[in-house]
Amino acid sequence: MLIKSIFTIKGHICKSLLSPQTSSRASLALNLLRAYSSDSKMSKRALIFLAPGYEELEFISAVDILRRAGIDVSIAGIPDKNPVLSARNVAIVPDISLSEAFNAGTFDVLLLPGGLGGSKAMAESEEVGKLLKDQEANGRKVAAICAAPTALKAHCIGTGKKVTSYPAMAAAMKEGGTYDYKEDDVVVDGNLITSRGPGTATKFALTVVKELLGEEKACEIAKAMLIKF
Amino acid sequence: MLIKSIFTIKGHICKSLLSPQTSSRASLALNLLRAYSSDSKMSKRALIFLAPGYEELEFISAVDILRRAGIDVSIAGIPDKNPVLSARNVAIVPDISLSEAFNAGTFDVLLLPGGLGGSKAMAESEEVGKLLKDQEANGRKVAAICAAPTALKAHCIGTGKKVTSYPAMAAAMKEGGTYDYKEDDVVVDGNLITSRGPGTATKFALTVVKELLGEEKACEIAKAMLIKF
């Protein structure tokens, strides 16, 4: 007869089937170690915020491309799990609510799509701020596009780093000298990935894939989607 | 006191405020004529199908770009108004059901996003076939991208015209010599607009805008979205 033990490592639920003979503390610790060391081979996890007024193309490019790459994507609705309206009234149903995101384990990347309304909502959300600060403090990735880098600034994320944003947000991002502002389509500085707008959304999402899973995977996805990358 | 009369012309609900003095049959006919002649200045209308398994980026690029251009877009859910799951499990809530589309007046363009599941569902839908045949018979536009041109073929739409599709669908599209197959990103032949895949989705949607509202409007939208067009 087998005894099933379930434990959580780095946000992943790991199931281990142990025989009675090996169900000692030592073997449990061994299994824990094995699961931990193989963590890099486990599916990467992304949390994508869905806030009222999000830019449709920026949101969906991220979900589409990250899921094609095999990344485990959770869409967190702000404020809750009800359908969220985009800047142009497309209603999308989130996977989880923002508060559920706190109990969903850790994510390899938190991704903030743009859109004026969505970015304002993320900038004003204390919960988004907490998740971002925890993400940064633990050396994990944050990605924001278009107007969303202003939400990073509102929560004091990525201070001193190279960033970009939608051109109309450049002045707000430059103000106070918080960042080293660039005008490239996508800017990567350590764990921070930023980009400019709908026209750079696929390149942005592919860069997130590249940073998490390598260039080969990003190029494979781009090729299947007929995107030059 | 004013008498409100409501009448429908070419699918648009027109409200006319008439005084009792002018509420004769003659003046009604005159107002009808005025509304009809000014129809070209009225908002263009698009119906975009949302079928289970749709390709996310192709669907949302069309909605985003057409609505930015001021086109009145209705999202028709297949089979009904419940949230429809994409190829990668994004749940989007349609504006209307497919059967409601029959009573929603005429549309300047019917647009079919790709995705294997979505294209199969559209190919198998008698209602989609009826809408497409009516659209073609009345000289109005049809647009399809990626795998969706196979749904056009299933309903015998655009026979003899130049078309393109996702490369993997080229053989199926060429079979039987129904079409003059091309490999351009976007192919326009009369009222038929076809395109290749997610990587050509914004160019496809901008071409639909160009065909309906002119190049200037398409370029204005592209510029605001940081898209080269």
HADDOCK unambig.tbl for C-alpha pairs under 7 A between the chains (distance, minus, plus):
assign (segid A and resid 56 and name CA) (segid B and resid 60 and name CA) 6.39 0.50 0.50
assign (segid A and resid 56 and name CA) (segid B and resid 64 and name CA) 6.38 0.50 0.50
assign (segid A and resid 57 and name CA) (segid B and resid 57 and name CA) 6.86 0.50 0.50
assign (segid A and resid 57 and name CA) (segid B and resid 60 and name CA) 6.10 0.50 0.50
assign (segid A and resid 57 and name CA) (segid B and resid 61 and name CA) 5.98 0.50 0.50
assign (segid A and resid 57 and name CA) (segid B and resid 64 and name CA) 6.91 0.50 0.50
assign (segid A and resid 60 and name CA) (segid B and resid 56 and name CA) 6.39 0.50 0.50
assign (segid A and resid 60 and name CA) (segid B and resid 57 and name CA) 6.10 0.50 0.50
assign (segid A and resid 61 and name CA) (segid B and resid 57 and name CA) 5.98 0.50 0.50
assign (segid A and resid 64 and name CA) (segid B and resid 56 and name CA) 6.38 0.50 0.50
assign (segid A and resid 64 and name CA) (segid B and resid 57 and name CA) 6.92 0.50 0.50
assign (segid A and resid 64 and name CA) (segid B and resid 88 and name CA) 6.82 0.50 0.50
assign (segid A and resid 67 and name CA) (segid B and resid 88 and name CA) 6.78 0.50 0.50
assign (segid A and resid 88 and name CA) (segid B and resid 64 and name CA) 6.83 0.50 0.50
assign (segid A and resid 88 and name CA) (segid B and resid 67 and name CA) 6.79 0.50 0.50
assign (segid A and resid 91 and name CA) (segid B and resid 92 and name CA) 5.84 0.50 0.50
assign (segid A and resid 91 and name CA) (segid B and resid 93 and name CA) 5.37 0.50 0.50
assign (segid A and resid 92 and name CA) (segid B and resid 91 and name CA) 5.84 0.50 0.50
assign (segid A and resid 92 and name CA) (segid B and resid 92 and name CA) 4.53 0.50 0.50
assign (segid A and resid 92 and name CA) (segid B and resid 93 and name CA) 6.24 0.50 0.50
assign (segid A and resid 93 and name CA) (segid B and resid 91 and name CA) 5.37 0.50 0.50
assign (segid A and resid 93 and name CA) (segid B and resid 92 and name CA) 6.24 0.50 0.50
assign (segid A and resid 197 and name CA) (segid B and resid 225 and name CA) 6.23 0.50 0.50
assign (segid A and resid 197 and name CA) (segid B and resid 226 and name CA) 6.34 0.50 0.50
assign (segid A and resid 198 and name CA) (segid B and resid 225 and name CA) 5.29 0.50 0.50
assign (segid A and resid 198 and name CA) (segid B and resid 226 and name CA) 6.60 0.50 0.50
assign (segid A and resid 199 and name CA) (segid B and resid 225 and name CA) 5.54 0.50 0.50
assign (segid A and resid 199 and name CA) (segid B and resid 226 and name CA) 4.74 0.50 0.50
assign (segid A and resid 199 and name CA) (segid B and resid 227 and name CA) 4.41 0.50 0.50
assign (segid A and resid 225 and name CA) (segid B and resid 197 and name CA) 6.23 0.50 0.50
assign (segid A and resid 225 and name CA) (segid B and resid 198 and name CA) 5.28 0.50 0.50
assign (segid A and resid 225 and name CA) (segid B and resid 199 and name CA) 5.54 0.50 0.50
assign (segid A and resid 226 and name CA) (segid B and resid 197 and name CA) 6.33 0.50 0.50
assign (segid A and resid 226 and name CA) (segid B and resid 198 and name CA) 6.60 0.50 0.50
assign (segid A and resid 226 and name CA) (segid B and resid 199 and name CA) 4.74 0.50 0.50
assign (segid A and resid 227 and name CA) (segid B and resid 199 and name CA) 4.41 0.50 0.50
